[in-house]
Amino acid sequence: MNTENKNKVNTSSETPLSATEDFEQKINEIATFSSIGKELTSPIELKNVFRALTDQIRKLMAPCNWSLLLLDESGENLIFEIAIGEKAEKLHGMTYKIGEGIAGWVTKNERPKLIQDVSKEPLFSSKADELTDFKTKSVVCVPLKVRGNCLGVIELINTADEKTFTDSDLLLLTTIADYAAIAIDNAKLFKQIEKLTVTDDLTGLHNSRYLHSYLASEIERAKRYEYDLSMVFFDLDHFKEVNDTHGHLCGSKMLSEVADVVLETLRKSDVACRYGGDEFVILMPETSKENAVDVANKLRDAINKAVYLVEEGISCKVTASFGIACFPDDAKNEDELINMADVAMYQVKNNKRDAVAAI
């Protein structure tokens, strides 16, 4: 632990404390823990939580190396999210299985571990040392637990003063980890909620809320840098017949499958949105109208070739009508761009369908 830190937590002392000293120490500890809580739970975004955690570890603990490992989506592997210290950058991307090494054991058992000499610890894994050419001597590792779940661990390696970790270090790190777990969980929940507000829950594409927000910013960028911004507006042909014949559940499944085709076909720079019903919009930054027509024709072919509702035993086909408009040639703002692309689409819709038209 950093001996220069004025708020250092000390849970034991060789010399008995007087009543006044003991009271002052407890007040000091409470103030320190309160400060930790405020610093770690204030940020909303995960990257800012990580930054606050890094600051707290640096100020209060000052180990030679330390890491934050979080469980992946499968819940079977620990991934190094933060690795700080000598040659620690080599650890990024490395994983431990649940139960592997000290970090894996702490995650599996959801119990902290203080090891003053790893050479006498059978749980110790030298995998990280071999990768970084580092010598681990002592370790303190605590779980990140919140709402009955373990998110991962914080692990400190070696003290800066060449001593070993103590119970005082374990208490302080456990406190930091408790607040960090709350902050990480909150940040992840915030990210999920934020994603839900801009994502169509049926297709997984962006929704109209996102479209209008993104389109407004892209219009401004197109003005500033004087580039084209193209929009493709398309609508499935005779989609009502699918709902009438096979039911709305099958209709919804088809929309989801069409969205999969869209994502597989488009370029990485293109942004696909479900506008509503069976209507879709694709934004193409820095794309001319001519290039947008080419992309739309490629997407039209892909939609036509796909077979839908196979798992339902229906195996049907569907076509779509496409309209294209471009900023600044066809529109002066976002509302006009959507309207002009929609007009172009209805030109196809009112003619033969299954085609691409540009304003």
N, C-alpha and C positions, 0 to 999 in steps of 0.2 A: 504493500500500500504506500502511496506517496506520503512520506513523513512531513513534507512541507505544507500539506493541506491543513488549514486551520480547523476545518470541520471534520477531521478524521474521527471515525467511530472507533472507540476502544472498549471492548466488552470485558477485558480482563487486565489486571495490573499486578505487578509483583508487590507494589506498595499499596496497602489498603487506603481507600479514599475517605476523606472526611465527609460528613453529611453534606456540607456546602459544596465540596468538590463533586460529590456524586450527583447532587441536584443539577449543578452547572453542566456536568457531562451529559445528563439525560436531556436537558434543554437543548444542548448543542446537537445531540443525536436527532432529536425531533425536528430541529430546524434544518438539519442536513437532509433528512428523509423527505421533509416537506418540499425542499428545494428540488430534490431529485424528481419527485412526483410532478411538480409544475413543469419542469424542463422537458420531461419525457412525454407527458400526456397532452401537452399543448398542440403539437403539430398534427395536421390532418393527413397530409400526404406521406406515404411510406418513406420516400427518400429523405424527408425532413425528420422523420422519426429516427432513421439510421444516423443522420447527422447529429441529432441531439444525444443519441446513445453514445456515439463516438466521443463527443465532448465530455460527457459524464465519466466515461471510463478513463479518459486521458487525465481529467482533473482529479478524480478521487482515488483511482487505483494505480495507474501508471505501471502496468505490467510490461514485460519485454515484448510479448506478442499476445494478441487476443483475437477471438473470432466469434462471429454470430452465425450459427448454423440453423436453417429452417427446414422443416419437412416439405418435401415436394407434394404435388397434387395427389400422388399415389399413396402418400403417407408411409412409404417404405424406405425412403432415402433422405438423408440430411445433406443439404447443399450449403456450401460456404457463401453466405450473402455479404458478409464483411470479414476481411482478414487483414489485420494491421500488425506491422512489426517487421523484423528482419526477414527478408525474402518471402514475406507472407503473400505477395501478389501471385506467387505460383500456385497458391491454394484455390484461387477462384476457379469454380467449375468442378472442383474435386468433390466427391461424395463419400459418405459413410452409410452403410446399411444400418437399420435399426438393430441395436445390440452390439454393433461393431465398435471397438475402442471405447474410450471413456465417454465421449460424447454420445455414442450410440447406446451405451448402458444407461446413462443419465436420462436420455429420451425415453427409453423403453420402460424404466422403473420409475420415472418421474420423481427422482430423488437426487439431491446434490451430492457432489463427490469432491472431497479435499484430499489431495495426494501430495505429500511432501517429498517423496522420492519415487519417481515412476519406475526406476530400475527394480523396485521391489513389488511392483503392482502388475499382476497377471492380466488385468483388463487393458493395460496400455497397448496401443497400436503405434508402431513406428512408421506407418505409411506416410504421414505428413512430414516427419523428420527426414525420411529418405528422399522425398520429393524436393524439399527445400534445403537440404544439407544443414539442418538446424538441430540443436541438441536440447531436447526437452528434459527439464530436471523436476520441476514441480508443476502441479496443475490444480486449479479450482474450477469446477464446472457445475453450473446450476441450470435447471429446466426453466423454460418459459411457459408457465401454465396460466390459462385463463378459461373461465366457464367450463371447467372440467376437462379441458383439452390441453395437450402439450404441443406447442407450436415448434419447439426446437430447443436449443441451448445457447448459453453464453459460456465461453471457455477462455480462461486466462492461463497463459503459459509463462512461467518463470517470473520472478520479481526483479525489478530494476536494480535492487541493491544486493543481488546475489544471495538473498536469504530465501526462506520458504514461506508459502502462504500460511495464514493463520485463521483461527476461528473468526477473528474480527473481519478479515477479508471476506470470508464466506458469508457472514451476516450482511455486510455492505453489498456484496454482489447479488445476494438473494433479493435484497430490497430493490436494487436497480433492475433486476430481471422481472420482478413482480410488476413494476411500473412499465417496463419495456413491453412485456407481454400484452398488457392492457392497450398500450399505444399501438402496437403492431396489429392487434385484433381490430381496434377501432379504424385504423387506416385501411385495412383490407375490406371491412364492412362498408366504409365510405366509398371505396373504389367500386365495390359491387353495386351499391345504390346508384352511384354516378353513372355506371355503365348501363343500368336498367333504364335510366331516364332518357338515354339516347339510342337505345337498342330495341328493335322490334322483337318481341318475345317469340313470335312465330317463326320468322325466317332467320333471325340472327343478324340481319343487315341493320344498318343505321335506320332510325325512324325519321319522320318528317320534322320533329323537333331539332334533331341534329342537322338535317338538311338545311333548314333555314339559317341556323347559326353558322354552319360551315360555309354556306354559300355567301353569306354577307361578308365574311372575312376574306374569302377567295376573290370576291368582286373587288374589294379594296386592294388586294395584292395585284390583281390583274391591271387595275388602273395605275398603280404605282410603278409597276415594272413593264407596263405596256405589252402584255401578252394575251393570247386568246384563252378564253375559258368556255369550253363546249359542254353542252348538256344533252343527254339522251333521255327521252321520256318514252317508256314503252308500256304497253298494255296487252295482256293475254287475250287472244281471240276466242270468242265463244266460251269464255270461262264459266258463264252462268249455266251452260249445259252440263258441265262437270258436276256442279253442285246439285242441279236438278236430277241428274241421272244417278249419281253415285253418293250423294249426300255431302254435307258441309265438312265432315271430318276428312273425307277424301280430298275435297277441294283445298282444305288447309294443308294437307300433306303435299299436294301438288305444288302449292305456293312455296313450301319449304324446299322441295326438290328443284324447282326452278331457281331459287336463290342459290342453291349449291352449284348449279350450272353457271350462274352469273359469276360467282366467286372464283370458280375454276378457270373461267375464260378471260376475265378482265386483267388488265395490267395492274401492277402494284400501285401505281400512282392514281388509279381511278378509284372513285368513292361511290359505292353502291348503296342505295336507300330504298326501302319500301315506302312509297308515298301514301298508299292506302288501298285497301281492297286488293285488286290484282294489278295495280299500277306501280311501276318502279321508275326510279330516276337514277341516272349515273352522271356524276360530275367528272369532268376531265380537264384538270388544270394544265395550262401550257400546251393545249391541244387545238389545232386548227379544225375548222368544220370538216374539211376533206378527210383528215385523219380520224375524226370522230365517226364519219360515215363508214370508214373501213372497219373500225372496231365494232360498230353496231351491226354490220353485215356478218362479221365473224361470230358475234353473239347470237344473231338470228339463226345462223346455220347450226350452232351448238344446241340451241333450244329445240330446233326442228328435229335434230338427229336423236336427241335423248328420248328414252322411253320412261314413262312415269307410272307410278302406282303399281309397280311390279310386285312388291310384297303383298299388296292387297288383292292380287290375282286379276288386276284389270288391264295392265300393260297398254296404256293409251299414249297418244301423241298430243302435242299442243303447239300452236304457232303464236306469234306476237306481232304487233304493229309498232313501228319505231318512228319517233319524230326527233329532229335534231335542230337546235338553235345554238348560236354562238355569241358570247359577249366579247367585244363591244359592237360587232357588226349588226346584230339583230335586236339588241336590247340595251337599255341604259342602266338597269338595276336588276336586282334578283327577282322581283315579282314579274317583271317583263320577260326575263329569260325563261322562267318556268312557264309562263303563259304562251310564249312563242313556240317552245318545244312541244307543249301540249297541242297547240294549233297544228303543228306539222304532223304530230301523231294522228290527229283526227282526220287529216287529209288522207292518210293511209287507211284508217278505220272506215271511212265513208266511201272508199274506193274498193280495192280488192283484198285488203288486209295482207298480213304476212309479207310485209315489205318495209323498206327504210326510206324516209323522206326527210329532206332538210329545207328549212325556210329559205 
